[in-house]
Amino acid sequence: MMLTTITLSVLLVLLTSAVLLATLVGVVTGLLSKMGGMTGTSAILRGGVAFGGTLTLLLAVMTFVSTLAG
């Protein structure tokens, strides 16, 4: 099946939105960790883990929905 330009544009918007949301979650997690008394390095690592986990979850949900769509 050939993907149209509109389909590719929607896919790009969804992927960009997923990355931006994961970035926001990672930043907030890192800042809250730092405010909670963690060292800077630990807060950065915690934010990175939250970013990776959120992005993986969002991509898995998008893959699942695409399989339902056909």
FIVEX-730862 format. One record per residue: residue number from 1; residue in one letter; chain; x negated, y negated, z negated of N, C-alpha, C, O, CB in turn. Coordinates in nm, 4 decimals. Each point is the difference from the previous one (the first is absolute). Glycine has a CB too. Layout:
+-----+------+------+----------+----------+----------+----------+----------+----------+----------+----------+----------+----------+----------+----------+----------+----------+----------+
: pos : code : unit :   n_east :  n_north :     n_up :  ca_east : ca_north :    ca_up :   c_east :  c_north :     c_up :   o_east :  o_north :     o_up :  cb_east : cb_north :    cb_up :
+-----+------+------+----------+----------+----------+----------+----------+----------+----------+----------+----------+----------+----------+----------+----------+----------+----------+
: NUM :    a :    A :        X :        Y :        Z :        X :        Y :        Z :        X :        Y :        Z :        X :        Y :        Z :        X :        Y :        Z :
...
+-----+------+------+----------+----------+----------+----------+----------+----------+----------+----------+----------+----------+----------+----------+----------+----------+----------+
***
This chain:
+-----+------+------+----------+----------+----------+----------+----------+----------+----------+----------+----------+----------+----------+----------+----------+----------+----------+
: pos : code : unit :   n_east :  n_north :     n_up :  ca_east : ca_north :    ca_up :   c_east :  c_north :     c_up :   o_east :  o_north :     o_up :  cb_east : cb_north :    cb_up :
+-----+------+------+----------+----------+----------+----------+----------+----------+----------+----------+----------+----------+----------+----------+----------+----------+----------+
:   1 :    m :    A :  -0.0837 :   0.1175 :   0.0000 :   0.0837 :  -0.1175 :   0.0000 :  -0.0886 :  -0.1245 :   0.0000 :  -0.0935 :  -0.0114 :  -0.0793 :   0.2776 :   0.1365 :  -0.0421 :
:   2 :    m :    A :  -0.1540 :  -0.2147 :   0.2088 :  -0.0809 :  -0.1201 :   0.0128 :   0.0546 :  -0.1110 :  -0.0899 :   0.1193 :  -0.0304 :   0.0012 :  -0.1782 :   0.0948 :   0.2352 :
:   3 :    l :    A :  -0.0300 :  -0.1226 :  -0.3126 :   0.0401 :  -0.1078 :  -0.0898 :   0.0101 :  -0.1309 :   0.0764 :  -0.0882 :  -0.0335 :   0.0790 :  -0.0212 :   0.1508 :  -0.2720 :
:   4 :    t :    A :   0.2147 :  -0.1894 :   0.1699 :   0.0172 :  -0.1291 :   0.0653 :  -0.0738 :  -0.1083 :  -0.0772 :  -0.0484 :   0.0230 :  -0.1108 :   0.2711 :   0.0502 :   0.2005 :
:   5 :    t :    A :  -0.2305 :  -0.1882 :  -0.0316 :  -0.0668 :  -0.1132 :  -0.0649 :   0.0744 :  -0.0404 :  -0.1264 :  -0.0623 :  -0.0359 :  -0.0999 :  -0.0222 :  -0.0435 :   0.3226 :
:   6 :    i :    A :   0.2173 :   0.0849 :  -0.2191 :   0.0787 :  -0.0363 :  -0.1184 :  -0.0267 :   0.0985 :  -0.1135 :  -0.0158 :  -0.0404 :  -0.1152 :   0.1937 :  -0.0616 :   0.2622 :
:   7 :    t :    A :  -0.1829 :   0.2310 :  -0.1145 :  -0.0268 :   0.1007 :  -0.1022 :  -0.1376 :  -0.0211 :  -0.0620 :  -0.0157 :   0.0102 :  -0.1217 :   0.1637 :   0.1518 :   0.2431 :
:   8 :    l :    A :  -0.2467 :  -0.1911 :  -0.0391 :  -0.1350 :  -0.0247 :  -0.0516 :  -0.0041 :  -0.1260 :  -0.0848 :  -0.0713 :  -0.0049 :  -0.1003 :  -0.0248 :   0.1194 :   0.3002 :
:   9 :    s :    A :   0.1715 :  -0.2160 :  -0.1611 :   0.0039 :  -0.1234 :  -0.0778 :   0.0627 :   0.0238 :  -0.1371 :  -0.0490 :  -0.0507 :  -0.1009 :   0.0641 :  -0.0813 :   0.3135 :
:  10 :    v :    A :   0.0927 :   0.2090 :  -0.2157 :   0.0649 :   0.0324 :  -0.1278 :  -0.0941 :   0.0817 :  -0.0872 :  -0.0090 :  -0.0231 :  -0.1206 :   0.2351 :   0.0186 :   0.2311 :
:  11 :    l :    A :  -0.2961 :   0.0997 :  -0.0502 :  -0.0947 :   0.0815 :  -0.0753 :  -0.1116 :  -0.0854 :  -0.0584 :  -0.0403 :   0.0198 :  -0.1146 :   0.0932 :   0.1747 :   0.2620 :
:  12 :    l :    A :  -0.1024 :  -0.2885 :  -0.0694 :  -0.1057 :  -0.0891 :  -0.0482 :   0.0490 :  -0.0868 :  -0.1152 :  -0.0728 :  -0.0212 :  -0.0969 :  -0.0272 :   0.0196 :   0.3260 :
:  13 :    v :    A :   0.2229 :  -0.0487 :  -0.2193 :   0.0567 :  -0.0801 :  -0.1083 :   0.0156 :   0.0837 :  -0.1267 :  -0.0306 :  -0.0474 :  -0.1094 :   0.1506 :  -0.0951 :   0.2779 :
:  14 :    l :    A :  -0.0729 :   0.2660 :  -0.1549 :   0.0162 :   0.0876 :  -0.1172 :  -0.1339 :   0.0325 :  -0.0649 :  -0.0116 :  -0.0018 :  -0.1225 :   0.2161 :   0.0989 :   0.2273 :
:  15 :    l :    A :  -0.3042 :  -0.0678 :  -0.0244 :  -0.1319 :   0.0314 :  -0.0559 :  -0.0618 :  -0.1224 :  -0.0677 :  -0.0604 :   0.0112 :  -0.1067 :   0.0284 :   0.1633 :   0.2846 :
:  16 :    t :    A :   0.0474 :  -0.2908 :  -0.1156 :  -0.0528 :  -0.1228 :  -0.0600 :   0.0709 :  -0.0306 :  -0.1317 :  -0.0634 :  -0.0403 :  -0.0975 :   0.0077 :  -0.0476 :   0.3265 :
:  17 :    s :    A :   0.1869 :   0.1071 :  -0.2313 :   0.0761 :  -0.0224 :  -0.1229 :  -0.0442 :   0.0959 :  -0.1102 :  -0.0110 :  -0.0389 :  -0.1163 :   0.2053 :  -0.0409 :   0.2530 :
:  18 :    a :    A :  -0.2196 :   0.2052 :  -0.0995 :  -0.0446 :   0.0984 :  -0.0986 :  -0.1346 :  -0.0395 :  -0.0597 :  -0.0203 :   0.0110 :  -0.1210 :   0.1453 :   0.1677 :   0.2444 :
:  19 :    v :    A :  -0.2164 :  -0.2244 :  -0.0392 :  -0.1320 :  -0.0407 :  -0.0491 :   0.0108 :  -0.1238 :  -0.0892 :  -0.0664 :  -0.0082 :  -0.1033 :  -0.0395 :   0.1042 :   0.3107 :
:  20 :    l :    A :   0.1889 :  -0.1915 :  -0.1679 :   0.0159 :  -0.1207 :  -0.0822 :   0.0636 :   0.0320 :  -0.1352 :  -0.0414 :  -0.0540 :  -0.1026 :   0.0629 :  -0.0818 :   0.3119 :
:  21 :    l :    A :   0.0778 :   0.2226 :  -0.2093 :   0.0624 :   0.0388 :  -0.1262 :  -0.0986 :   0.0748 :  -0.0895 :  -0.0055 :  -0.0239 :  -0.1206 :   0.2276 :   0.0356 :   0.2362 :
:  22 :    a :    A :  -0.2993 :   0.0784 :  -0.0565 :  -0.0992 :   0.0734 :  -0.0788 :  -0.1069 :  -0.0938 :  -0.0547 :  -0.0473 :   0.0187 :  -0.1121 :   0.0892 :   0.1850 :   0.2516 :
:  23 :    t :    A :  -0.0800 :  -0.3037 :  -0.0620 :  -0.0975 :  -0.0993 :  -0.0474 :   0.0553 :  -0.0768 :  -0.1187 :  -0.0700 :  -0.0212 :  -0.0990 :  -0.0232 :   0.0005 :   0.3306 :
:  24 :    l :    A :   0.2185 :  -0.0209 :  -0.2218 :   0.0631 :  -0.0720 :  -0.1103 :   0.0040 :   0.0853 :  -0.1261 :  -0.0296 :  -0.0489 :  -0.1089 :   0.1670 :  -0.0797 :   0.2736 :
:  25 :    v :    A :  -0.1010 :   0.2555 :  -0.1508 :   0.0044 :   0.0898 :  -0.1162 :  -0.1396 :   0.0166 :  -0.0600 :  -0.0154 :   0.0001 :  -0.1222 :   0.2128 :   0.1214 :   0.2221 :
:  26 :    g :    A :  -0.2987 :  -0.1075 :  -0.0147 :  -0.1371 :   0.0156 :  -0.0491 :  -0.0498 :  -0.1232 :  -0.0732 :  -0.0641 :   0.0110 :  -0.1045 :   0.0210 :   0.1433 :   0.2922 :
:  27 :    v :    A :   0.0723 :  -0.2711 :  -0.1335 :  -0.0445 :  -0.1250 :  -0.0633 :   0.0686 :  -0.0197 :  -0.1352 :  -0.0651 :  -0.0340 :  -0.0988 :   0.0253 :  -0.0670 :   0.3262 :
:  28 :    v :    A :   0.1703 :   0.1224 :  -0.2311 :   0.0732 :  -0.0176 :  -0.1258 :  -0.0490 :   0.0999 :  -0.1047 :  -0.0162 :  -0.0347 :  -0.1169 :   0.2173 :  -0.0487 :   0.2442 :
:  29 :    t :    A :  -0.2244 :   0.2065 :  -0.0849 :  -0.0498 :   0.1006 :  -0.0943 :  -0.1369 :  -0.0387 :  -0.0547 :  -0.0256 :   0.0125 :  -0.1197 :   0.1549 :   0.1635 :   0.2418 :
:  30 :    g :    A :  -0.2171 :  -0.2230 :  -0.0336 :  -0.1322 :  -0.0422 :  -0.0439 :   0.0047 :  -0.1186 :  -0.0957 :  -0.0715 :  -0.0026 :  -0.1002 :  -0.0177 :   0.0864 :   0.3152 :
:  31 :    l :    A :   0.1736 :  -0.1818 :  -0.1837 :   0.0110 :  -0.1171 :  -0.0875 :   0.0590 :   0.0361 :  -0.1360 :  -0.0476 :  -0.0469 :  -0.1034 :   0.0741 :  -0.0965 :   0.3058 :
:  32 :    l :    A :   0.0769 :   0.2266 :  -0.2019 :   0.0591 :   0.0409 :  -0.1281 :  -0.0980 :   0.0843 :  -0.0821 :  -0.0019 :  -0.0082 :  -0.1228 :   0.2298 :   0.0029 :   0.2290 :
:  33 :    s :    A :  -0.3084 :   0.0854 :  -0.0383 :  -0.1009 :   0.0789 :  -0.0712 :  -0.1045 :  -0.0907 :  -0.0636 :  -0.0418 :   0.0223 :  -0.1136 :   0.0786 :   0.1682 :   0.2724 :
:  34 :    k :    A :  -0.0784 :  -0.2924 :  -0.0853 :  -0.0986 :  -0.0948 :  -0.0533 :   0.0584 :  -0.0768 :  -0.1184 :  -0.0677 :  -0.0213 :  -0.1006 :  -0.0366 :  -0.0003 :   0.3292 :
:  35 :    m :    A :   0.2307 :  -0.0199 :  -0.2156 :   0.0646 :  -0.0716 :  -0.1103 :   0.0196 :   0.0914 :  -0.1207 :   0.0059 :  -0.0466 :  -0.1138 :   0.1096 :  -0.1022 :   0.2797 :
:  36 :    g :    A :  -0.1055 :   0.2788 :  -0.1404 :   0.0182 :   0.0961 :  -0.1083 :  -0.1287 :   0.0340 :  -0.0725 :   0.0016 :   0.0774 :  -0.0957 :   0.1880 :   0.0137 :   0.2216 :
:  37 :    g :    A :  -0.3012 :  -0.1475 :  -0.0820 :  -0.1242 :   0.0194 :  -0.0736 :  -0.1011 :   0.0905 :   0.0676 :  -0.1053 :   0.0267 :  -0.0578 :   0.2370 :  -0.0627 :  -0.1423 :
:  38 :    m :    A :  -0.1040 :   0.0841 :   0.3198 :  -0.0974 :   0.0840 :   0.0703 :  -0.1152 :  -0.0858 :   0.0512 :   0.0132 :  -0.1212 :   0.0168 :   0.1692 :   0.2831 :   0.0493 :
:  39 :    t :    A :  -0.2942 :  -0.0968 :  -0.0420 :  -0.1123 :  -0.0703 :   0.0611 :   0.0345 :  -0.0303 :   0.1455 :   0.0932 :   0.0583 :   0.0553 :  -0.2591 :   0.0559 :  -0.2109 :
:  40 :    g :    A :   0.0921 :  -0.2035 :   0.2163 :   0.0266 :  -0.0365 :   0.1386 :  -0.0098 :   0.1167 :   0.0951 :   0.0834 :   0.0159 :   0.0891 :  -0.1676 :  -0.2392 :  -0.1409 :
:  41 :    t :    A :  -0.0191 :   0.3062 :   0.0328 :  -0.0191 :   0.1158 :   0.0873 :   0.1152 :   0.0988 :  -0.0130 :   0.0496 :   0.0507 :   0.1006 :  -0.2970 :  -0.0800 :  -0.1195 :
:  42 :    s :    A :   0.2898 :   0.0568 :  -0.1019 :   0.1105 :   0.0937 :  -0.0213 :   0.1305 :  -0.0539 :   0.0572 :   0.0802 :   0.0757 :   0.0549 :  -0.1940 :   0.0075 :  -0.2611 :
:  43 :    a :    A :   0.1349 :  -0.2128 :   0.1935 :   0.1217 :  -0.0601 :   0.0549 :   0.0010 :   0.0077 :   0.1525 :   0.1038 :   0.0269 :   0.0606 :  -0.0922 :  -0.1807 :  -0.2585 :
:  44 :    i :    A :  -0.1271 :   0.1302 :   0.2594 :  -0.0104 :   0.0101 :   0.1462 :   0.0251 :   0.1432 :   0.0448 :   0.0710 :   0.0227 :   0.0979 :  -0.2349 :  -0.2135 :  -0.0939 :
:  45 :    l :    A :   0.1068 :   0.2867 :  -0.0742 :   0.0223 :   0.1402 :   0.0350 :   0.1462 :   0.0394 :  -0.0162 :   0.0547 :   0.0717 :   0.0837 :  -0.2887 :  -0.0208 :  -0.1532 :
:  46 :    r :    A :   0.2972 :  -0.0971 :  -0.0370 :   0.1409 :   0.0314 :  -0.0210 :   0.0858 :  -0.0620 :   0.1105 :   0.0942 :   0.0632 :   0.0480 :  -0.1336 :  -0.0510 :  -0.2968 :
:  47 :    g :    A :   0.0075 :  -0.1353 :   0.2893 :   0.0720 :  -0.0633 :   0.1106 :  -0.0187 :   0.0748 :   0.1313 :   0.0935 :   0.0129 :   0.0790 :  -0.1203 :  -0.2312 :  -0.1939 :
:  48 :    g :    A :  -0.0936 :   0.2671 :   0.1372 :  -0.0277 :   0.0782 :   0.1213 :   0.0758 :   0.1310 :   0.0028 :   0.0504 :   0.0411 :   0.1045 :  -0.2742 :  -0.1446 :  -0.0956 :
:  49 :    v :    A :   0.2318 :   0.1686 :  -0.1226 :   0.0758 :   0.1250 :  -0.0089 :   0.1483 :  -0.0259 :   0.0235 :   0.0667 :   0.0773 :   0.0687 :  -0.2364 :   0.0156 :  -0.2293 :
:  50 :    a :    A :   0.2210 :  -0.2012 :   0.1038 :   0.1411 :  -0.0348 :   0.0209 :   0.0262 :  -0.0328 :   0.1469 :   0.1040 :   0.0377 :   0.0541 :  -0.0901 :  -0.1245 :  -0.2901 :
:  51 :    f :    A :  -0.1077 :   0.0166 :   0.3013 :   0.0130 :  -0.0303 :   0.1424 :   0.0057 :   0.1280 :   0.0821 :   0.0887 :   0.0169 :   0.0837 :  -0.2110 :  -0.2328 :  -0.1186 :
:  52 :    g :    A :   0.0279 :   0.3056 :   0.0108 :  -0.0053 :   0.1254 :   0.0756 :   0.1224 :   0.0867 :  -0.0212 :   0.0543 :   0.0568 :   0.0948 :  -0.2996 :  -0.0660 :  -0.1114 :
:  53 :    g :    A :   0.2881 :   0.0191 :  -0.1074 :   0.1180 :   0.0805 :  -0.0297 :   0.1261 :  -0.0563 :   0.0621 :   0.0826 :   0.0748 :   0.0523 :  -0.1906 :  -0.0069 :  -0.2627 :
:  54 :    t :    A :   0.1233 :  -0.1991 :   0.2050 :   0.1183 :  -0.0643 :   0.0583 :   0.0008 :   0.0151 :   0.1513 :   0.1037 :   0.0301 :   0.0591 :  -0.0996 :  -0.1938 :  -0.2485 :
:  55 :    l :    A :  -0.1185 :   0.1430 :   0.2520 :  -0.0070 :   0.0126 :   0.1450 :   0.0290 :   0.1430 :   0.0435 :   0.0712 :   0.0214 :   0.0982 :  -0.2375 :  -0.2083 :  -0.0907 :
:  56 :    t :    A :   0.1125 :   0.2844 :  -0.0785 :   0.0259 :   0.1400 :   0.0326 :   0.1476 :   0.0327 :  -0.0139 :   0.0574 :   0.0671 :   0.0858 :  -0.2876 :  -0.0078 :  -0.1613 :
:  57 :    l :    A :   0.2916 :  -0.1060 :  -0.0313 :   0.1427 :   0.0248 :  -0.0213 :   0.0847 :  -0.0644 :   0.1102 :   0.0910 :   0.0638 :   0.0530 :  -0.1325 :  -0.0527 :  -0.3006 :
:  58 :    l :    A :   0.0125 :  -0.1363 :   0.2823 :   0.0769 :  -0.0681 :   0.1036 :  -0.0162 :   0.0671 :   0.1367 :   0.0971 :   0.0125 :   0.0747 :  -0.1232 :  -0.2256 :  -0.2029 :
:  59 :    l :    A :  -0.0947 :   0.2557 :   0.1609 :  -0.0212 :   0.0691 :   0.1270 :   0.0705 :   0.1351 :   0.0025 :   0.0512 :   0.0417 :   0.1040 :  -0.2707 :  -0.1582 :  -0.0809 :
:  60 :    a :    A :   0.2223 :   0.1850 :  -0.1372 :   0.0718 :   0.1271 :  -0.0068 :   0.1500 :  -0.0202 :   0.0181 :   0.0656 :   0.0787 :   0.0682 :  -0.2434 :   0.0111 :  -0.2196 :
:  61 :    v :    A :   0.2317 :  -0.1940 :   0.0909 :   0.1431 :  -0.0295 :   0.0160 :   0.0311 :  -0.0357 :   0.1449 :   0.1011 :   0.0448 :   0.0541 :  -0.0894 :  -0.1246 :  -0.2928 :
:  62 :    m :    A :  -0.0971 :  -0.0004 :   0.3023 :   0.0220 :  -0.0345 :   0.1411 :  -0.0072 :   0.1229 :   0.0899 :   0.0773 :   0.0116 :   0.0951 :  -0.1728 :  -0.2381 :  -0.1392 :
:  63 :    t :    A :   0.0045 :   0.3175 :   0.0153 :  -0.0105 :   0.1230 :   0.0777 :   0.1248 :   0.0853 :  -0.0189 :   0.0527 :   0.0550 :   0.0968 :  -0.3030 :  -0.0612 :  -0.1183 :
:  64 :    f :    A :   0.2973 :   0.0176 :  -0.1002 :   0.1202 :   0.0775 :  -0.0290 :   0.1216 :  -0.0578 :   0.0722 :   0.0792 :   0.0738 :   0.0585 :  -0.1754 :  -0.0117 :  -0.2817 :
:  65 :    v :    A :   0.1103 :  -0.1936 :   0.2186 :   0.1133 :  -0.0637 :   0.0664 :  -0.0088 :   0.0177 :   0.1508 :   0.1023 :   0.0182 :   0.0661 :  -0.0871 :  -0.1848 :  -0.2523 :
:  66 :    s :    A :  -0.1346 :   0.1616 :   0.2410 :  -0.0138 :   0.0180 :   0.1446 :   0.0349 :   0.1418 :   0.0431 :   0.0516 :   0.0200 :   0.1100 :  -0.2282 :  -0.1954 :  -0.1092 :
:  67 :    t :    A :   0.1492 :   0.2743 :  -0.0859 :   0.0399 :   0.1361 :   0.0343 :   0.1516 :   0.0164 :  -0.0071 :   0.0565 :   0.0794 :   0.0752 :  -0.2762 :   0.0046 :  -0.1610 :
:  68 :    l :    A :   0.2862 :  -0.1572 :  -0.0027 :   0.1448 :   0.0050 :  -0.0059 :   0.0640 :  -0.0671 :   0.1221 :   0.1056 :   0.0415 :   0.0478 :  -0.1207 :  -0.0406 :  -0.2978 :
:  69 :    a :    A :  -0.0519 :  -0.1054 :   0.2987 :   0.0537 :  -0.0751 :   0.1140 :  -0.0079 :   0.0793 :   0.1302 :   0.0722 :  -0.0280 :   0.0957 :  -0.1390 :  -0.1829 :  -0.2101 :
:  70 :    g :    A :  -0.0217 :   0.3098 :   0.1165 :  -0.0065 :   0.0824 :   0.1212 :  -0.1291 :  -0.0148 :   0.0655 :  -0.0240 :   0.0618 :   0.1037 :   0.2612 :  -0.0808 :  -0.0733 :
+-----+------+------+----------+----------+----------+----------+----------+----------+----------+----------+----------+----------+----------+----------+----------+----------+----------+
***
